[in-house]
Protein backbone atom coordinates (compact mmCIF):
# COMPACT_ATOMS: atom_id res chain seq x y z
CA UNK A 1 0.00 0.00 0.00
CA UNK A 2 2.88 2.36 0.77
CA UNK A 3 4.60 1.53 -2.51
CA UNK A 4 1.39 2.18 -4.44
CA UNK A 5 0.85 5.57 -2.81
CA UNK A 6 -2.58 4.51 -1.54
CA UNK A 7 -2.31 6.79 1.49
CA UNK A 8 -6.00 7.05 2.39
CA UNK A 9 -6.51 3.30 2.11
CA UNK A 10 -3.37 2.67 4.17
CA UNK A 11 -4.61 4.85 7.02
CA UNK A 12 -8.02 3.17 6.96
CA UNK A 13 -6.40 -0.28 6.97
CA UNK A 14 -4.13 0.67 9.88
CA UNK A 15 -7.18 1.79 11.85
CA UNK A 16 -8.72 -1.61 11.20
CA UNK A 17 -5.48 -3.24 12.37
CA UNK A 18 -5.77 -1.33 15.65
CA UNK A 19 -9.36 -2.47 16.04
CA UNK A 20 -8.41 -6.09 15.35
CA UNK A 21 -5.55 -5.99 17.85
CA UNK A 22 -7.85 -4.60 20.52
CA UNK A 23 -10.51 -7.22 19.74
CA UNK A 24 -7.93 -9.95 20.13
CA UNK A 25 -6.83 -8.55 23.49
CA UNK A 26 -10.38 -8.35 24.80
CA UNK A 27 -11.03 -11.93 23.66
CA UNK A 28 -7.75 -13.21 25.10
CA UNK A 29 -8.55 -11.73 28.49
CA UNK A 30 -12.18 -12.92 28.41
CA UNK A 31 -13.48 -9.35 28.66
CA UNK A 32 -16.77 -8.35 27.04
CA UNK A 33 -16.01 -6.50 23.82
CA UNK A 34 -17.31 -2.92 23.80
CA UNK A 35 -19.42 -1.82 20.85
CA UNK A 36 -17.20 0.70 19.08
CA UNK A 37 -13.53 1.35 18.50
CA UNK A 38 -13.88 4.46 20.65
CA UNK A 39 -15.19 2.30 23.50
CA UNK A 40 -12.40 -0.24 22.98
CA UNK A 41 -9.78 2.50 23.25
CA UNK A 42 -11.39 3.85 26.41
CA UNK A 43 -11.42 0.31 27.81
CA UNK A 44 -7.75 -0.13 26.94
CA UNK A 45 -7.07 2.98 28.97
CA UNK A 46 -9.09 1.68 31.92
CA UNK A 47 -7.29 -1.68 31.80
CA UNK A 48 -3.88 0.02 31.59
CA UNK A 49 -2.99 -1.61 28.28
CA UNK A 50 -1.75 1.58 26.60
CA UNK A 51 0.71 4.27 27.60
CA UNK A 52 -1.08 7.66 27.82
CA UNK A 53 0.36 8.89 24.50
CA UNK A 54 -1.04 5.80 22.76
CA UNK A 55 -4.55 6.60 24.01
CA UNK A 56 -4.35 10.00 22.35
CA UNK A 57 -2.74 8.51 19.23
CA UNK A 58 -5.32 5.75 19.00
CA UNK A 59 -8.12 8.31 18.96
CA UNK A 60 -6.32 10.16 16.16
CA UNK A 61 -6.08 6.90 14.20
CA UNK A 62 -9.77 6.22 14.88
CA UNK A 63 -10.68 9.62 13.44
CA UNK A 64 -8.68 8.95 10.29
CA UNK A 65 -10.15 5.46 10.00
CA UNK A 66 -13.58 7.08 9.84
CA UNK A 67 -12.65 8.49 6.42
CA UNK A 68 -13.88 5.16 5.08
CA UNK A 69 -17.35 6.76 5.19
CA UNK A 70 -17.88 8.85 2.04
CA UNK A 71 -19.98 11.47 3.83
CA UNK A 72 -17.12 12.07 6.27
CA UNK A 73 -14.70 12.58 3.42
CA UNK A 74 -16.98 15.13 1.74
CA UNK A 75 -17.78 16.98 4.97
CA UNK A 76 -14.17 17.23 6.12
CA UNK A 77 -11.79 17.03 3.18
CA UNK A 78 -8.36 15.99 4.40
CA UNK A 79 -5.14 15.51 2.52
CA UNK A 80 -3.72 12.18 3.60
CA UNK A 81 -0.17 11.76 2.39
CA UNK A 82 2.90 9.66 3.08
CA UNK A 83 3.77 11.72 6.16
CA UNK A 84 0.33 11.09 7.66
CA UNK A 85 0.70 7.37 6.98
CA UNK A 86 4.09 7.29 8.67
CA UNK A 87 2.67 8.97 11.79
CA UNK A 88 -0.29 6.58 11.91
CA UNK A 89 2.00 3.56 11.37
CA UNK A 90 4.20 4.71 14.26
CA UNK A 91 1.16 5.02 16.53
CA UNK A 92 -0.10 1.56 15.53
CA UNK A 93 3.30 -0.11 16.12
CA UNK A 94 3.58 1.51 19.55
CA UNK A 95 0.01 0.63 20.52
CA UNK A 96 0.46 -3.01 19.52
CA UNK A 97 3.72 -3.16 21.44
CA UNK A 98 1.86 -1.84 24.49
CA UNK A 99 -0.83 -4.52 24.07
CA UNK A 100 1.80 -7.25 23.88
CA UNK A 101 3.72 -5.99 26.91
CA UNK A 102 0.75 -5.32 29.19
N, C-alpha and C positions, 0 to 999 in steps of 0.2 A: 504494500500500500504506500509506503514511503517512496519507493523507487518510482511508482506510477504518478506521484504527485496528487494522490487522492486524499487531500488533507481533511476535508470535511468528513468523509467516510472513516478515515483513520481515527479521528476524535470520537465519532459515534461508536465505533467498534471498541475503542479503549474504555469508554464508559460502560459498555456491555461487559467487558472483561472485569471491571471493578464490581459490577453487580453480581456476576457469576462467582467471583472470589468470595464475596460476602455471603452469598447463598450457601456456598460450600462450608464456610465457617459456621454459620448458623446450624446447618444440618449436622456437621461433625460434632458440635457441642450439644445437640439435642434441644436447641432453643427454637421456640416458635418463630417462624419467619415473618417479619413485618411486611406490610402490604406494598410499600413503595421503596425505591432506592433511597429517598430522603430519610424514611424511617429506619432503613437498614444502617445508614451512616450514623444517625443519632444513636441507634442501639450499639453500634461499634464504639462510639464514644462512651456510652454508659458502661459497657463491658471492659473498657480500657484496652481495646485491641489496637487503637491507633494513637500515635503521638499527636499532640494538639495541632501541629501544622498540617498533618494528613487529613484531619477533620475538615479544616478549611479547604484544602486542596481537593478533597473528594467532593465537596459541594460545588466547587468550580467545575470539576469534570462532569458532575451531574447536570449542571446548567448547559454545558456544551453538548452533552449527550442528547438533550432535549431538542437539538436542532434537527433531529430525525423527523420531527413533525413539521410538515410544510408550512402550516400557519405561523409557527414560531419563526421560521426562517424569513417569511415575508414581513412579519411584524417587527422583527429586530434583526435587520441585515447585519451580518458579521463577517468580516474577512478572516477566514481560517487559513493559515499558511503553515509553512514548515516550522517556524518558530513556535507557533501555538501547539503544534503536534509534539514538539520536543518537550515543552513544558508539561503537557498532559501526560506524556510517556514517563517523565521523571516522577510525577505525582503517583501514577499507577504503580511503578516499580517500588517506590517507597511504601505505599500503602500495602501492597502484597507482602513485602518484607516484614512490615509490622504484624500482619495477620499470621505469618509463619512463626514469628518470634514470640507472639503473645500466648 
